[in-house]
Amino acid sequence: MAYVIGLMSGTSLDGVDAALVDINDKRTKLICFESFSMPADTRQRILDCCSPERSDIRLACSLNVELGYLFANAARMVCEKAGISLKDVLCVASHGQTVYHIPQHENGWLASTLQLGEPAIIAHETGVQVVSGFRAMDMAAGGRGAPLVPYTEYLLYRSGMDRALLNIGGIANVTVLPALCAMTDVLAFDTGPGNMIMDALARLLFDEPYDAGGALAAQGQPNETILTEWLNLPYFYLPPPKATGRELFGEQFVREALQRWPKVNSHDWLATAAHFTARSVIHGLRDHVFPRCAVTQLVVSGGGSHNKTLLSLLSDLLPSSCALLRQEDLGWPSDAKEAVAFALLGYETIHGRPGNLPAATGARHPVILGNITPAPLRGSTDSKE
C-alpha cells in the first residue's frame, strides 16, 4: 500500500485537481478527490504567460513559484479532508501547469514543453518527495510528450470489450483499448479542442468562466461556414500519434475568429464551438479508430462530460453500435481521471518503471517519466499537515 497525491491543472484553467490515491501493484483505489478553484488573477497570469505577445521571463519565473504554493496547498488540503497524514504519503505527483508545448520541430523551434509549478516549493511545503516534469523525457526519446494518460488507462480500464475513452478537458483526447489488448495495441491521440474554445467564448462574450451544462450553446445555431473552415485545418488530417494544445486552439484562435466573423451572434458562437468539438471527435474516430477497432463503448470523462449539449451532439453523431457512457458508469468520477492518472504515473516513476506508451506519443521506446525532487530533511520544513 502507498498513498500518492496526484495534482493536475489542465488547459481549461478551471482549477487544481487533487486526488489522494491508495496504490499497490495489483490495484488503484481513490481515497479522496478535491478540485480547488483557480483564483481569477492567477488564471489571467497563466493566460498571459501562455501568450508569446504578453509573456516575459519575469512573469514565468514568478508564476512558477506562485503555482508551486497553489499546488502544495491543494496537496495539504486533500490529505486534511481524507484524515491522512502527509507523513504517510509516498510522493506528490504534480503534472504542473502547461504554459507552452511544441510537440514537433517547426519553423526553427525545437520540440519542447514547459510546465510551471515549482516542485521544490511543493516538496518543502508538504515534506513529501515530488515527481514532476512528466512530459520532457518522452520528448527526449522522440515523442510528443502527449498524451500520457493512455498508459494508466491501459492499466485501469482494459476489459473484454472494444472500448474508447474520451477525455474532454481543454483539449479532447481519445484512448482506444481493443478487447483484452496488449500494451502495443493501444491507440491514443488528441482529437482537437475540448472545452478550450467554448470556455474562451464564454469568457469573452458572456463574462462567464465556461458554458455551464452547455446552456448557452443550446440557445444558438452552428455556423456551418465557420465549421467547414475549422474542420479543414491541417491538424485533423494528420495521422496518430499527434498532440495539440493552446498554441493552436487558444485565446488567439478565438479572438481572430471573432474579428473575422463579427456578425455571428454570441449564442451561435457557443453552438458553433460545441459542434466543432463534437465533430472533430467523431472525425478522429471515423478516420483513425473505427477502421481498426469496432468500438462498442465511448466513455467520456473530464469537464466536458458535464456539458449536456456536447454529450447530446456526440450521441447523435456516433454509430448506433457504439454506446455513450460517462466515466461514472465505470466506477470512477469523471473530474478525477487525470489527477488519478498522474498519481499512478508518479508511483511508476518512484518504482523505476516506464510510464509512456510509444504508440501514443511517438517516442522511440518506453521511458521512465519525470524528475524526482527529494523531501526536505525532517525538521527543516515549517509546513503544517
NUKE-904185 format. One record per residue: z, y, x of N, C-alpha, C in turn. Coordinates in steps of 0.2 Angstrom, whole numbers, padded with zeros to 4 digits, always signed. Layout:
<romis>
ZYXZYXZYX
...
</romis>
This chain:
<romis>
+0000-0006+0004+0000+0000+0000+0000+0006+0004
-0004+0011+0002-0004+0018+0006-0006+0023+0001
-0002+0028+0001-0003+0034-0003-0008+0039+0001
-0013+0041-0002-0018+0045+0001-0019+0051-0004
-0020+0057-0002-0022+0063-0006-0029+0065-0005
-0033+0065-0010-0040+0067-0009-0040+0074-0012
-0043+0078-0008-0045+0085-0011-0052+0087-0011
-0054+0090-0016-0061+0091-0017-0062+0098-0020
-0066+0102-0017-0068+0109-0020-0076+0109-0020
-0079+0108-0026-0086+0107-0026-0090+0113-0026
-0097+0112-0028-0101+0118-0028-0101+0122-0035
-0097+0119-0040-0096+0123-0046-0091+0129-0045
-0086+0128-0039-0081+0133-0038-0076+0134-0044
-0075+0129-0048-0071+0130-0053-0063+0128-0052
-0062+0126-0046-0055+0124-0044-0055+0119-0038
-0049+0117-0037-0047+0112-0032-0045+0106-0035
-0048+0100-0034-0046+0094-0037-0042+0090-0032
-0036+0088-0035-0031+0084-0030-0030+0077-0033
-0031+0072-0030-0029+0065-0033-0025+0062-0028
-0019+0059-0030-0015+0055-0027-0016+0048-0028
-0018+0044-0023-0021+0038-0024-0017+0032-0020
-0016+0027-0023-0012+0021-0020-0018+0016-0018
-0019+0015-0012-0025+0011-0009-0022+0006-0005
-0025+0000-0006-0025-0005-0001-0032-0009+0000
-0033-0014+0004-0039-0016+0005-0042-0020-0001
-0038-0021-0006-0040-0025-0012-0041-0021-0019
-0037-0015-0019-0038-0011-0025-0036-0004-0024
-0039+0000-0028-0038+0008-0028-0035+0010-0035
-0029+0013-0035-0026+0015-0041-0024+0022-0041
-0026+0026-0046-0025+0033-0046-0018+0034-0049
-0014+0037-0045-0007+0039-0047-0006+0045-0051
-0009+0050-0048-0009+0057-0052-0015+0061-0050
-0017+0065-0055-0023+0069-0054-0021+0076-0056
-0023+0081-0053-0022+0088-0055-0028+0092-0053
-0030+0097-0057-0035+0102-0055-0032+0109-0055
-0033+0112-0050-0030+0119-0049-0035+0124-0049
-0035+0129-0053-0040+0134-0054-0041+0138-0048
-0047+0140-0047-0049+0144-0041-0047+0151-0043
-0043+0155-0039-0042+0162-0040-0049+0166-0040
-0050+0170-0045-0056+0174-0045-0058+0177-0039
-0053+0180-0035-0055+0184-0029-0057+0179-0024
-0054+0173-0024-0056+0168-0019-0063+0165-0020
-0064+0164-0027-0071+0162-0029-0076+0167-0026
-0075+0173-0027-0080+0178-0025-0081+0178-0018
-0076+0177-0014-0076+0177-0007-0080+0171-0005
-0080+0166-0008-0084+0160-0007-0091+0161-0008
-0092+0164-0014-0099+0166-0015-0102+0170-0010
-0098+0175-0008-0101+0180-0003-0102+0176+0004
-0098+0172+0005-0099+0168+0011-0105+0163+0011
-0106+0161+0005-0112+0156+0004-0119+0160+0005
-0118+0167+0004-0124+0171+0004-0126+0174+0011
-0132+0172+0013-0134+0175+0020-0134+0182+0020
-0135+0185+0014-0136+0193+0014-0129+0196+0014
-0124+0192+0011-0117+0196+0011-0112+0193+0015
-0113+0187+0019-0108+0184+0023-0108+0187+0030
-0102+0187+0033-0102+0188+0040-0097+0184+0043
-0096+0184+0050-0092+0179+0053-0085+0180+0052
-0083+0187+0051-0076+0188+0050-0074+0185+0043
-0078+0186+0038-0076+0183+0031-0076+0176+0032
-0080+0172+0035-0080+0165+0036-0073+0163+0040
-0072+0166+0045-0066+0165+0049-0059+0165+0044
-0059+0171+0041-0053+0172+0037-0053+0167+0031
-0058+0166+0028-0059+0162+0022-0057+0154+0024
-0059+0152+0030-0057+0146+0032-0049+0145+0031
-0046+0150+0034-0038+0149+0033-0036+0150+0026
-0038+0154+0023-0036+0155+0016-0037+0149+0012
-0043+0146+0012-0044+0139+0009-0039+0134+0011
-0038+0134+0018-0033+0129+0021-0026+0129+0017
-0024+0135+0016-0017+0136+0012-0018+0134+0005
-0024+0136+0002-0025+0134-0005-0025+0126-0006
-0028+0123-0001-0029+0115-0001-0022+0112+0000
-0018+0115+0005-0012+0112+0006-0007+0113+0000
-0007+0119-0003-0003+0119-0009-0005+0114-0015
-0011+0113-0015-0014+0108-0020-0011+0101-0018
-0011+0099-0012-0008+0093-0010-0001+0092-0011
+0003+0098-0010+0010+0098-0011+0012+0097-0019
+0008+0101-0023+0009+0101-0030+0008+0094-0033
+0002+0091-0031+0001+0084-0034+0006+0079-0033
+0009+0079-0026+0014+0075-0025+0021+0077-0029
+0022+0083-0029+0028+0085-0033+0027+0083-0040
+0021+0083-0043+0021+0081-0050+0022+0073-0051
+0019+0070-0046+0020+0062-0046+0027+0060-0044
+0031+0064-0041+0038+0062-0039+0037+0058-0032
+0032+0059-0028+0031+0056-0022+0032+0061-0016
+0036+0058-0011+0037+0062-0005+0031+0063-0001
+0030+0069+0002+0024+0069+0007+0025+0065+0013
+0032+0063+0014+0033+0059+0020+0030+0052+0019
+0029+0050+0013+0026+0043+0011+0018+0043+0011
+0015+0049+0012+0008+0049+0012+0005+0048+0018
+0000+0043+0018-0004+0041+0024-0008+0047+0027
-0012+0050+0023-0016+0056+0025-0018+0060+0019
-0020+0066+0021-0024+0070+0016-0031+0070+0018
-0035+0068+0013-0042+0068+0014-0046+0074+0011
-0047+0079+0015-0050+0085+0012-0057+0086+0013
-0061+0086+0008-0068+0087+0008-0070+0095+0011
-0065+0099+0009-0066+0106+0011-0071+0109+0006
-0073+0116+0007-0077+0119+0003-0084+0121+0007
-0089+0117+0004-0096+0118+0007-0098+0126+0006
-0100+0129+0012-0102+0136+0011-0110+0136+0013
-0112+0131+0017-0119+0131+0019-0121+0124+0021
-0127+0122+0019-0129+0115+0021-0136+0115+0022
-0138+0113+0028-0146+0112+0029-0147+0105+0030
-0149+0101+0025-0150+0094+0026-0155+0091+0031
-0160+0095+0032-0165+0093+0037-0167+0099+0042
-0170+0098+0047-0173+0103+0052-0178+0107+0048
-0177+0114+0047-0183+0118+0044-0183+0125+0046
-0189+0127+0047-0190+0134+0049-0186+0136+0055
-0185+0131+0060-0182+0133+0066-0174+0132+0066
-0172+0131+0060-0164+0130+0059-0163+0122+0059
-0158+0120+0063-0156+0113+0064-0152+0111+0058
-0153+0104+0057-0149+0101+0051-0142+0102+0053
-0138+0104+0048-0131+0106+0049-0128+0107+0043
-0121+0107+0043-0117+0108+0037-0110+0112+0039
-0108+0116+0035-0102+0119+0036-0097+0119+0030
-0091+0116+0031-0086+0116+0025-0080+0120+0028
-0077+0124+0024-0071+0128+0026-0065+0125+0022
-0059+0127+0025-0053+0124+0023-0049+0121+0029
-0046+0125+0033-0044+0123+0040-0039+0117+0039
-0041+0112+0042-0037+0106+0042-0030+0107+0046
-0030+0111+0051-0023+0112+0054-0018+0115+0050
-0021+0120+0045-0016+0123+0041-0013+0118+0036
-0018+0113+0033-0016+0108+0029-0011+0103+0032
-0012+0101+0038-0008+0097+0041-0001+0100+0043
-0001+0106+0045+0005+0110+0046+0010+0111+0040
+0006+0113+0035+0010+0115+0029+0012+0108+0025
+0009+0103+0026+0011+0097+0022+0015+0092+0027
+0014+0092+0033+0017+0087+0038+0014+0081+0038
+0007+0081+0035+0003+0075+0035-0003+0075+0039
-0005+0070+0042-0012+0070+0045-0017+0071+0040
-0023+0074+0043-0028+0076+0038-0035+0073+0041
-0039+0071+0036-0045+0069+0038-0050+0074+0035
-0055+0077+0038-0059+0082+0036-0066+0082+0039
-0070+0086+0037-0077+0086+0040-0081+0080+0040
-0081+0077+0034-0084+0071+0032-0091+0070+0033
-0095+0076+0033-0102+0076+0032-0105+0076+0039
-0102+0079+0044-0105+0080+0051-0107+0074+0054
-0103+0069+0055-0105+0063+0058-0111+0059+0055
-0112+0059+0049-0118+0056+0046-0124+0060+0048
-0123+0067+0048-0129+0071+0050-0130+0070+0058
-0125+0069+0062-0126+0067+0069-0130+0061+0070
-0130+0056+0065-0133+0050+0065-0140+0050+0062
-0142+0056+0060-0149+0057+0057-0149+0058+0050
-0143+0057+0047-0143+0058+0039-0143+0065+0037
-0142+0066+0030-0142+0072+0027-0135+0074+0025
-0130+0070+0027-0123+0072+0026-0122+0071+0018
-0126+0069+0014-0125+0068+0007-0130+0064+0004
-0129+0060-0001-0122+0060-0004-0118+0055-0001
-0111+0057-0001-0106+0052+0002-0102+0048-0003
-0102+0050-0009-0098+0046-0014-0101+0039-0015
-0108+0038-0014-0110+0031-0016-0107+0026-0013
-0104+0027-0006-0101+0021-0003-0094+0019-0007
-0091+0024-0010-0085+0022-0014-0087+0020-0021
-0092+0022-0023-0094+0019-0030-0096+0012-0029
-0099+0010-0023-0101+0003-0022-0094-0001-0022
-0089+0002-0019-0083-0002-0019-0079-0003-0025
-0080+0003-0029-0076+0003-0036-0080+0001-0042
-0086+0001-0042-0090+0001-0049-0095-0005-0049
-0096-0008-0043-0101-0014-0043-0099-0019-0049
-0104-0021-0052-0102-0026-0058-0108-0031-0059
-0108-0034-0064-0113-0039-0066-0119-0037-0070
-0119-0030-0070-0125-0027-0074-0128-0021-0070
-0134-0019-0072-0138-0014-0068-0135-0007-0071
-0131-0004-0066-0128+0002-0068-0130+0008-0064
-0130+0014-0067-0131+0020-0063-0126+0025-0065
-0123+0028-0060-0118+0033-0060-0120+0040-0059
-0120+0044-0064-0122+0051-0063-0116+0056-0063
-0115+0059-0057-0110+0064-0057-0113+0071-0057
-0111+0075-0062-0113+0082-0063-0108+0087-0061
-0108+0089-0055-0104+0094-0053-0109+0100-0052
-0108+0104-0047-0113+0110-0046-0120+0107-0046
-0121+0102-0042-0127+0098-0041-0126+0091-0044
-0131+0088-0047-0131+0082-0050-0133+0077-0045
-0130+0071-0045-0132+0066-0040-0131+0059-0044
-0135+0054-0042-0135+0048-0046-0134+0042-0040
-0131+0037-0042-0130+0031-0038-0132+0025-0042
-0136+0021-0040-0139+0015-0043-0136+0009-0040
-0132+0005-0044-0129-0001-0042-0132-0007-0046
-0137-0010-0043-0140-0016-0047-0135-0021-0047
-0136-0026-0052-0131-0031-0054-0129-0035-0047
-0122-0035-0046-0120-0039-0040-0123-0038-0034
-0125-0031-0033-0129-0029-0027-0125-0029-0020
-0129-0030-0015-0126-0029-0008-0126-0022-0007
-0123-0020-0001-0122-0013+0000-0129-0010+0002
-0133-0014+0005-0140-0012+0007-0145-0011+0000
-0142-0013-0005-0146-0012-0011-0145-0006-0015
-0140-0002-0013-0138+0004-0017-0143+0009-0015
-0145+0013-0021-0149+0019-0020-0145+0025-0023
-0146+0030-0019-0142+0036-0021-0146+0042-0019
-0146+0048-0023-0149+0054-0021-0147+0060-0026
-0147+0066-0024-0146+0072-0028-0152+0072-0032
-0151+0073-0039-0157+0074-0044-0159+0081-0044
-0154+0085-0043-0156+0093-0043-0150+0096-0045
-0151+0102-0049-0145+0106-0051-0141+0102-0057
-0134+0103-0056-0130+0100-0062-0128+0106-0066
-0122+0109-0064-0119+0114-0068-0121+0121-0065
-0123+0121-0059-0124+0127-0054-0127+0133-0058
-0133+0131-0060-0137+0137-0064-0134+0139-0070
-0132+0134-0074-0128+0136-0080-0122+0140-0079
-0118+0138-0074-0112+0142-0073-0114+0149-0070
-0119+0150-0066-0121+0157-0064-0123+0161-0070
-0127+0158-0074-0130+0162-0080-0124+0164-0085
-0119+0159-0086-0113+0161-0090-0109+0167-0087
-0109+0167-0080-0105+0172-0077-0109+0179-0077
-0116+0179-0076-0120+0185-0076-0121+0188-0083
-0122+0183-0088-0124+0186-0094-0119+0186-0099
-0114+0182-0098-0108+0182-0104-0101+0183-0101
-0101+0184-0094-0095+0186-0091-0090+0180-0092
-0092+0174-0092-0088+0168-0093-0089+0163-0087
-0084+0160-0085-0085+0156-0079-0090+0150-0080
-0090+0147-0086-0095+0142-0087-0096+0142-0095
-0101+0138-0097-0103+0137-0104-0099+0131-0107
-0093+0133-0110-0088+0128-0112-0091+0124-0117
-0092+0117-0116-0094+0112-0121-0102+0113-0122
-0105+0118-0119-0112+0119-0120-0113+0123-0126
-0108+0127-0129-0109+0130-0135-0114+0136-0134
-0114+0139-0129-0119+0145-0128-0126+0142-0128
-0127+0137-0124-0134+0134-0124-0136+0131-0131
-0132+0129-0135-0133+0126-0141-0136+0131-0146
-0135+0138-0144-0137+0143-0149-0144+0146-0147
-0147+0143-0142-0153+0145-0139-0159+0140-0139
-0165+0142-0137-0170+0138-0137-0173+0138-0130
-0175+0132-0127-0178+0132-0120-0184+0136-0119
-0185+0139-0114-0192+0142-0112-0196+0137-0108
-0201+0135-0111-0205+0130-0108-0209+0132-0102
-0211+0138-0102-0214+0141-0096-0210+0141-0090
-0204+0143-0091-0199+0143-0085-0198+0136-0083
-0197+0131-0088-0195+0124-0087-0201+0121-0083
-0207+0122-0085-0213+0119-0082-0213+0121-0074
-0212+0128-0073-0212+0130-0066-0206+0127-0062
-0200+0127-0065-0195+0124-0061-0195+0117-0060
-0198+0113-0064-0199+0106-0063-0204+0104-0059
-0208+0109-0057-0214+0108-0052-0212+0110-0045
-0205+0112-0044-0203+0113-0037-0204+0107-0033
-0205+0108-0026-0207+0103-0022-0201+0098-0021
-0195+0100-0022-0189+0096-0021-0190+0089-0026
-0192+0090-0032-0192+0085-0037-0197+0080-0035
-0202+0081-0030-0207+0076-0029-0205+0073-0022
-0200+0075-0019-0198+0071-0013-0195+0064-0014
-0196+0059-0010-0193+0053-0011-0186+0053-0009
-0182+0048-0011-0175+0047-0008-0176+0044-0002
-0171+0045+0003-0165+0049+0002-0166+0057+0002
-0162+0060-0002-0163+0068-0002-0157+0071-0005
-0156+0077-0003-0150+0081-0005-0152+0088-0006
-0148+0091-0010-0149+0099-0011-0143+0102-0012
-0143+0109-0014-0137+0112-0015-0138+0119-0017
-0133+0124-0015-0133+0131-0017-0139+0134-0014
-0141+0132-0008-0146+0135-0004-0152+0136-0008
-0154+0131-0012-0160+0131-0017-0158+0133-0024
-0153+0131-0027-0151+0132-0034-0145+0137-0035
-0144+0141-0030-0138+0145-0031-0139+0152-0034
-0135+0156-0033-0135+0163-0037-0141+0167-0036
-0144+0166-0030-0150+0170-0028-0156+0167-0032
-0156+0161-0033-0161+0157-0038-0161+0160-0045
-0155+0161-0047-0154+0163-0054-0156+0171-0055
-0153+0175-0050-0155+0182-0050-0162+0183-0050
-0166+0180-0046-0173+0180-0045-0176+0179-0052
-0174+0173-0055-0177+0171-0061-0176+0177-0067
-0170+0179-0067-0168+0185-0072-0172+0191-0071
-0174+0192-0065-0178+0198-0063-0185+0197-0065
-0187+0190-0064-0194+0189-0066-0196+0188-0073
-0191+0186-0077-0192+0185-0084-0187+0189-0088
-0187+0195-0088-0182+0200-0091-0182+0199-0098
-0187+0197-0102-0187+0197-0109-0184+0191-0112
-0182+0186-0108-0179+0180-0111-0171+0182-0113
-0170+0180-0119-0163+0182-0121-0158+0177-0118
-0151+0179-0119-0146+0176-0115-0145+0169-0117
-0145+0167-0124-0144+0161-0126-0149+0156-0124
-0155+0159-0124-0161+0155-0122-0161+0153-0115
-0158+0158-0110-0157+0156-0103-0153+0150-0102
-0147+0150-0106-0142+0144-0106-0146+0138-0108
-0149+0138-0114-0153+0132-0116-0158+0130-0111
-0162+0134-0108-0167+0133-0103-0163+0129-0097
-0158+0132-0095-0154+0129-0089-0151+0122-0091
-0149+0121-0097-0146+0114-0099-0152+0109-0099
-0158+0111-0102-0164+0107-0102-0166+0105-0095
-0166+0110-0090-0168+0109-0084-0164+0104-0080
-0157+0104-0081-0153+0099-0078-0154+0092-0081
-0155+0092-0088-0156+0085-0091-0163+0083-0089
-0168+0087-0089-0175+0084-0087-0176+0082-0080
-0172+0086-0076-0173+0084-0069-0169+0078-0067
-0164+0076-0071-0160+0070-0070-0165+0064-0072
-0168+0065-0078-0172+0060-0081-0179+0059-0076
-0181+0065-0074-0187+0065-0069-0185+0060-0063
-0179+0061-0060-0177+0057-0054-0176+0050-0056
-0173+0048-0062-0173+0041-0064-0179+0038-0066
-0184+0042-0069-0190+0039-0070-0194+0037-0064
-0194+0042-0059-0199+0041-0053-0196+0037-0048
-0189+0036-0047-0186+0033-0042-0181+0027-0043
-0179+0027-0050-0174+0022-0051-0177+0016-0056
-0180+0018-0062-0182+0013-0067-0187+0009-0064
-0192+0011-0060-0197+0006-0057-0193+0001-0053
-0187+0002-0050-0184-0003-0046-0178-0007-0049
-0176-0004-0054-0170-0007-0057-0169-0005-0065
-0169-0010-0069-0169-0009-0076-0162-0007-0078
-0160-0001-0077-0153+0001-0078-0151+0001-0086
-0145-0002-0087-0143-0003-0094-0137+0002-0096
-0134+0005-0091-0129+0009-0092-0130+0015-0087
-0129+0021-0090-0129+0028-0086-0122+0030-0088
-0118+0031-0082-0111+0033-0083-0110+0040-0080
-0108+0044-0084-0108+0052-0082-0101+0054-0081
-0100+0057-0075-0094+0060-0073-0095+0067-0071
-0089+0070-0069-0089+0077-0067-0089+0082-0072
-0089+0089-0070-0088+0094-0075-0093+0094-0081
-0099+0092-0079-0104+0092-0084-0104+0087-0089
-0099+0082-0088-0098+0077-0093-0094+0080-0100
-0092+0086-0099-0088+0089-0105-0093+0094-0108
-0099+0094-0106-0104+0098-0109-0108+0094-0115
-0106+0095-0121-0109+0091-0126-0116+0092-0127
-0119+0098-0126-0126+0099-0127-0130+0096-0122
-0127+0096-0115-0131+0092-0110-0131+0085-0111
-0125+0082-0113-0125+0075-0114-0130+0073-0120
-0130+0077-0125-0135+0076-0131-0142+0076-0128
-0144+0080-0124-0150+0080-0121-0152+0074-0117
-0147+0072-0113-0148+0066-0109-0149+0060-0113
-0145+0060-0118-0145+0054-0123-0152+0053-0126
-0155+0059-0128-0161+0059-0132-0167+0057-0127
-0166+0059-0121-0171+0058-0116-0171+0051-0113
-0166+0047-0113-0165+0041-0110-0169+0036-0114
-0171+0030-0111-0174+0025-0115-0169+0021-0119
-0171+0019-0125-0166+0015-0129-0162+0010-0126
-0165+0007-0121-0162+0001-0117-0156+0003-0113
-0155+0010-0112-0150+0012-0107-0145+0016-0111
-0139+0013-0111-0133+0017-0114-0130+0022-0110
-0128+0028-0114-0125+0033-0110-0117+0033-0111
-0114+0032-0106-0106+0032-0106-0103+0037-0102
-0097+0039-0103-0093+0043-0099-0089+0039-0094
-0087+0042-0089-0083+0039-0084-0076+0036-0087
-0074+0039-0092-0068+0036-0095-0069+0029-0098
-0075+0028-0100-0076+0021-0103-0075+0016-0097
-0075+0018-0091-0074+0013-0086-0067+0013-0083
-0063+0017-0086-0055+0017-0085-0054+0023-0080
-0058+0027-0078-0057+0032-0073-0058+0039-0076
-0054+0044-0075-0055+0051-0078-0061+0054-0074
-0066+0057-0078-0072+0060-0075-0070+0065-0070
-0066+0069-0071-0064+0075-0067-0061+0073-0060
-0058+0067-0060-0055+0065-0054-0060+0061-0049
-0066+0059-0051-0070+0055-0047-0071+0057-0040
-0073+0063-0039-0074+0065-0032-0068+0065-0027
-0063+0068-0030-0056+0068-0027-0054+0061-0025
-0055+0056-0029-0053+0049-0028-0057+0046-0023
-0064+0048-0023-0069+0046-0018-0067+0048-0011
-0065+0054-0010-0063+0056-0003-0057+0054-0001
-0052+0052-0006-0046+0049-0004-0048+0042-0001
-0052+0039-0004-0055+0032-0002-0058+0032+0005
-0063+0038+0006-0066+0039+0012-0061+0040+0018
-0056+0044+0016-0051+0046+0021-0047+0039+0023
-0046+0035+0019-0042+0029+0020-0047+0024+0025
-0053+0024+0023-0058+0020+0028-0058+0023+0035
-0058+0030+0035-0058+0033+0042-0052+0032+0046
-0046+0032+0043-0040+0031+0046-0040+0023+0049
-0043+0019+0045-0043+0012+0047-0049+0010+0051
-0053+0015+0054-0058+0014+0058-0065+0011+0055
-0066+0012+0049-0072+0009+0046-0077+0014+0043
-0083+0012+0044-0088+0017+0042-0088+0019+0034
-0090+0025+0032-0090+0027+0025-0096+0029+0023
-0101+0029+0026-0108+0031+0024-0112+0025+0022
-0117+0027+0017-0122+0022+0016-0129+0025+0018
-0131+0022+0024-0138+0025+0027-0143+0025+0022
-0144+0020+0017-0149+0020+0012-0149+0026+0008
-0143+0029+0007-0142+0035+0003-0143+0042+0006
-0140+0042+0013-0140+0048+0016-0146+0049+0021
-0149+0043+0023-0155+0043+0028-0152+0042+0035
-0146+0041+0036-0143+0040+0043-0146+0034+0046
-0147+0034+0053-0150+0028+0056-0145+0022+0056
-0139+0023+0055-0134+0017+0055-0127+0020+0052
-0123+0015+0050-0116+0017+0047-0112+0020+0053
-0108+0025+0050-0104+0029+0055-0097+0030+0052
-0092+0030+0056-0085+0032+0054-0085+0040+0052
-0083+0042+0046-0084+0049+0044-0078+0053+0046
-0079+0059+0048-0073+0064+0048-0070+0065+0054
-0066+0070+0055-0061+0071+0060-0054+0071+0058
-0050+0068+0062-0043+0067+0061-0038+0073+0064
-0035+0077+0060-0030+0082+0063-0023+0079+0062
-0020+0078+0068-0013+0074+0068-0008+0079+0064
-0003+0075+0061+0003+0079+0058+0007+0082+0064
+0010+0088+0062+0014+0091+0067+0020+0087+0069
+0023+0087+0074+0029+0084+0076+0034+0085+0071
+0038+0080+0069+0044+0080+0064+0048+0086+0067
+0050+0090+0062+0054+0096+0064+0051+0102+0066
+0044+0102+0067+0040+0108+0069+0037+0111+0063
+0038+0109+0057+0035+0112+0052+0040+0114+0047
+0040+0120+0044+0045+0123+0039+0042+0122+0032
+0037+0118+0031+0034+0117+0024+0039+0113+0020
+0038+0115+0013+0043+0112+0008+0039+0106+0005
+0042+0101+0003+0039+0095+0000+0040+0096-0008
</romis>
